[in-house]
Amino acid sequence: MRVFDAHVHYGFWDKLFSRGAEIGFLEALSDTCEESGIEKVALLANPGRGNDALAGALERRPDLIVALGRLELDKDPVTLVEDFYQRGFHGIKISGVSRNYDDPAYYPFYEAAQARGLRILFHTGILGGPVDYLEGGKEDAWKAIPEGADEEALVTRLSRGIKRERYGYSSARMQPIYLDTIAFYFPELFIIGAHLGWPDYRTASAVARWRPRLYFDISGGDVVHNHIVEGGYIGKEISPRKLVYGSDSDLRRVKGDIERWKAAFDTMGLSADDQDRIFYRNAAYIYGIDK
């Protein structure tokens, strides 16, 4: 079984978005891919200097890496889209905005991406944080719920960080319905919404039903997996033609995640062809990979 992992952050999960997160990661990723049957990886740059690190990864492993530059819609110039194209990047990752994704202020970015054939992966749904107050440390030990002084330190850090954002920054700006507007106005643009709009799965499914180049990935850990499977969305609300596999997790979880989805697809009765679409072929089509 071949796999195209369409959602991998460049860096070790417990160090993500911090200095040194990428050191040694590409080697570890390569080992994980070989062990798990992953043939292609959409690698997402971190904020800040992450685009330079991503360019280096693409230069080292062009056979494996599909590069998605990090674009901050509220901070970066539109010319960064052209820079991504000149670097040979395949697409753009967008998250964390102070306006709705479909605000006309962002249209120049989408127009530039469409003109250059760059794909866009949008975070959709609720934006995660450093602590999971439902799962705690069940998925990853470092997500364990803090108490006492540790919680105070967390709140202080979050308060300091949010001061760097414009007013309006919220998960409310990143809902899947906003991708519908973008798909209307930029029909040639390939769009992927992450996490099937977690938890607004039905809206995500409905939008994907009617927009030719709008897809969603199924990343998001155990909770999103359980919601999608138990909700019976695949085949009933959204076609396998509109889904792509993504891990978006610690490398230690990737192989097991693939196996769990494979077992779920088998239980659903998805054909081998439909499973290949989700695990590989849809993403290969989106990114123009011929194989």
C-alpha distance (Angstrom), angle and dihedral (degrees) to the residues before:
residue distance angle dihedral
M1 . . .
R2 3.80 . .
V3 3.80 122.0 .
F4 3.80 133.9 -161.4
D5 3.81 107.4 -166.4
A6 3.79 103.0 -152.3
H7 3.82 98.5 -175.1
V8 3.81 119.7 50.1
H9 3.80 123.9 141.2
Y10 3.79 114.9 -141.6
G11 3.78 103.2 -115.1
F12 3.77 144.5 45.3
W13 3.79 108.5 -65.1
D14 3.81 97.3 -124.1
K15 3.82 90.8 50.3
L16 3.79 99.0 38.8
F17 3.82 116.5 147.6
S18 3.81 90.9 9.7
R19 3.78 130.1 106.7
G20 3.79 112.8 -79.0
A21 3.81 95.9 15.9
E22 3.81 91.5 129.1
I23 3.81 97.2 50.2
G24 3.80 108.2 118.7
F25 3.79 91.9 -6.8
L26 3.80 98.0 114.2
E27 3.81 91.2 56.3
A28 3.81 91.7 47.9
L29 3.81 90.4 46.8
S30 3.80 91.4 52.2
D31 3.81 90.7 52.7
T32 3.81 91.2 48.5
C33 3.79 91.8 49.5
E34 3.79 92.5 50.9
E35 3.80 91.1 48.9
S36 3.82 93.9 46.3
G37 3.80 103.0 41.0
I38 3.81 94.1 -110.2
E39 3.80 111.7 155.6
K40 3.82 100.0 174.8
V41 3.81 134.2 25.6
A42 3.79 128.7 -162.6
L43 3.81 98.2 -145.1
L44 3.81 116.9 -159.1
A45 3.78 122.0 -148.1
N46 3.79 121.3 -128.4
P47 3.82 121.7 -122.5
G48 3.78 118.3 -86.9
R49 3.79 115.2 14.2
G50 3.80 91.1 3.5
N51 3.79 94.2 105.8
D52 3.80 90.9 61.8
A53 3.81 90.6 49.8
L54 3.80 89.9 48.8
A55 3.79 91.5 52.5
G56 3.79 88.3 54.6
A57 3.80 91.9 50.5
L58 3.80 91.1 50.4
E59 3.79 90.6 50.6
R60 3.81 91.1 51.2
R61 3.81 98.3 43.7
P62 3.82 110.8 21.8
D63 3.82 88.1 150.3
L64 3.80 91.6 62.8
I65 3.80 108.5 23.6
V66 3.79 129.1 81.4
A67 3.81 102.4 -173.6
L68 3.81 124.4 -139.0
G69 3.79 114.7 -174.2
R70 3.79 120.5 -144.1
L71 3.81 112.8 -113.6
E72 3.81 123.0 -171.6
L73 3.80 104.2 -156.4
D74 3.81 93.7 -162.9
K75 3.80 96.0 46.9
D76 3.82 112.8 24.7
P77 3.82 127.4 79.6
V78 3.80 120.5 -115.3
T79 3.80 87.8 -116.5
L80 3.81 88.4 73.8
V81 3.81 88.0 76.2
E82 3.80 89.6 61.6
D83 3.80 89.3 46.8
F84 3.81 89.6 55.8
Y85 3.79 90.2 50.7
Q86 3.81 92.6 49.8
R87 3.82 90.2 50.0
G88 3.79 89.7 56.3
F89 3.80 95.3 -111.6
H90 3.79 116.2 160.1
G91 3.77 98.5 -147.6
I92 3.79 152.2 -22.5
K93 3.81 135.5 -95.6
I94 3.80 116.7 -146.0
S95 3.80 128.4 -173.0
G96 3.79 140.6 138.6
V97 3.81 110.0 44.3
S98 3.81 137.0 168.6
R99 3.81 94.4 -145.7
N100 3.77 129.9 48.0
Y101 3.80 111.8 -83.5
D102 3.81 90.4 -113.2
D103 3.81 95.4 52.7
P104 3.83 108.4 132.1
A105 3.81 89.2 -126.7
Y106 3.82 86.9 74.6
Y107 3.81 96.4 47.5
P108 3.83 95.6 95.0
F109 3.81 88.7 62.0
Y110 3.80 92.3 51.1
E111 3.79 91.9 44.7
A112 3.81 90.8 52.3
A113 3.81 92.0 47.4
Q114 3.80 92.1 49.7
A115 3.81 91.7 48.2
R116 3.81 91.3 52.9
G117 3.79 96.0 41.4
L118 3.80 94.1 -116.3
R119 3.79 116.7 153.2
I120 3.81 122.1 -136.2
L121 3.79 126.9 -140.2
F122 3.81 109.8 -163.5
H123 3.77 124.1 -166.1
T124 3.80 105.3 -126.1
G125 3.77 129.9 -167.1
I126 3.78 129.2 9.1
L127 3.78 114.7 1.4
G128 3.79 112.2 -126.3
G129 3.77 124.9 -129.1
P130 3.78 140.5 -154.7
V131 3.82 93.5 -85.1
D132 3.80 129.5 46.2
Y133 3.80 108.8 -146.8
L134 3.80 92.6 -171.5
E135 3.78 104.3 42.6
G136 3.81 97.0 24.3
G137 3.78 109.1 -178.4
K138 3.81 96.4 -19.9
E139 3.81 94.2 104.0
D140 3.81 98.6 31.2
A141 3.80 125.9 4.5
W142 3.79 93.1 -136.7
K143 3.83 89.5 64.4
A144 3.81 90.7 66.9
I145 3.79 112.6 139.5
P146 3.83 111.5 -101.4
E147 3.77 123.9 -135.0
G148 3.78 136.4 -170.5
A149 3.80 113.8 -8.6
D150 3.79 91.8 3.0
E151 3.79 90.9 58.7
E152 3.79 91.3 47.6
A153 3.79 89.6 52.8
L154 3.81 90.8 49.3
V155 3.80 93.4 51.0
T156 3.79 91.4 47.3
R157 3.80 91.1 51.2
L158 3.81 92.5 48.0
S159 3.79 91.3 48.4
R160 3.80 91.3 51.4
G161 3.80 92.2 47.6
I162 3.81 97.6 49.0
K163 3.79 90.9 56.2
R164 3.80 87.5 71.9
E165 3.81 91.3 60.8
R166 3.78 128.5 81.3
Y167 3.77 119.2 -109.8
G168 3.77 110.2 -88.6
Y169 3.81 96.1 46.1
S170 3.80 104.7 146.2
S171 3.79 147.1 129.0
A172 3.80 84.3 -110.4
R173 3.82 88.1 75.3
M174 3.81 93.6 56.7
Q175 3.79 104.4 57.4
P176 3.83 119.7 138.3
I177 3.81 94.0 -117.1
Y178 3.82 89.1 72.1
L179 3.80 90.6 62.6
D180 3.79 87.2 63.2
T181 3.81 90.9 66.6
I182 3.79 92.0 47.2
A183 3.81 91.1 49.7
F184 3.82 89.7 52.0
Y185 3.78 95.2 52.6
F186 3.81 98.1 35.6
P187 3.82 104.3 35.7
E188 3.81 94.5 162.1
L189 3.81 92.1 56.2
F190 3.81 116.4 100.2
I191 3.81 108.0 -134.2
I192 3.81 130.0 -172.7
G193 3.79 121.1 -170.4
A194 3.79 112.8 -155.3
H195 3.82 124.7 -127.7
L196 3.83 94.6 9.8
G197 3.80 87.4 -83.9
W198 3.83 95.0 -59.4
P199 3.00 114.4 -114.9
D200 3.83 97.7 0.4
Y201 3.80 93.2 71.1
R202 3.80 96.8 149.3
T203 3.80 93.8 55.2
A204 3.79 90.5 47.3
S205 3.79 90.7 49.6
A206 3.80 92.9 47.7
V207 3.79 93.3 50.2
A208 3.82 92.8 48.1
R209 3.79 89.5 50.6
W210 3.80 92.9 68.2
R211 3.83 108.2 27.0
P212 3.83 114.5 80.7
R213 3.79 100.6 -147.4
L214 3.79 100.9 31.4
Y215 3.81 116.0 106.6
F216 3.81 136.8 164.9
D217 3.78 132.3 -143.7
I218 3.80 123.5 -136.5
S219 3.79 97.6 -137.8
G220 3.77 122.3 126.5
G221 3.78 110.5 102.6
D222 3.77 131.3 -102.4
V223 3.80 98.3 -33.8
V224 3.81 95.2 53.1
H225 3.81 90.3 42.9
N226 3.80 91.3 53.0
H227 3.80 93.1 46.3
I228 3.80 93.1 51.3
V229 3.79 94.5 45.2
E230 3.79 98.3 41.1
G231 3.80 91.7 41.9
G232 3.79 91.0 56.1
Y233 3.80 92.3 -136.4
I234 3.81 98.9 147.3
G235 3.77 109.9 88.5
K236 3.81 93.2 1.5
E237 3.80 102.8 57.9
I238 3.81 102.1 8.8
S239 3.78 131.9 27.0
P240 3.82 121.7 -123.1
R241 3.82 83.5 -123.4
K242 3.81 88.7 71.9
L243 3.80 100.9 48.2
V244 3.79 132.9 84.5
Y245 3.79 128.9 -170.3
G246 3.80 119.2 -115.1
S247 3.79 130.4 168.5
D248 3.83 103.2 -162.6
S249 3.79 89.2 179.5
D250 3.77 147.5 102.5
L251 3.81 109.6 -61.5
R252 3.80 89.4 -119.4
R253 3.80 89.1 65.8
V254 3.81 99.1 46.1
K255 3.81 100.8 88.8
G256 3.79 92.5 45.8
D257 3.80 90.9 46.9
I258 3.79 91.7 55.2
E259 3.79 91.6 47.5
R260 3.80 91.2 49.4
W261 3.80 92.9 51.5
K262 3.81 90.8 46.1
A263 3.81 90.1 53.7
A264 3.81 90.5 47.6
F265 3.81 92.1 50.5
D266 3.79 90.4 49.8
T267 3.80 90.8 51.0
M268 3.81 90.3 49.4
G269 3.79 88.9 53.8
L270 3.80 94.9 -119.3
S271 3.78 111.5 168.8
A272 3.79 121.8 -117.1
D273 3.80 87.7 -108.3
D274 3.81 93.3 54.2
Q275 3.79 91.6 46.3
D276 3.79 90.4 51.5
R277 3.80 88.9 51.4
I278 3.79 92.0 55.5
F279 3.78 97.9 38.8
Y280 3.80 97.2 42.7
R281 3.78 124.9 -20.5
N282 3.80 101.5 65.3
A283 3.79 93.3 52.2
A284 3.80 90.8 43.7
Y285 3.80 88.8 54.8
I286 3.80 93.2 47.2
Y287 3.80 92.4 51.1
G288 3.79 96.4 38.9
I289 3.78 96.2 -114.5
D290 3.80 111.2 161.4
K291 3.80 112.8 -150.7
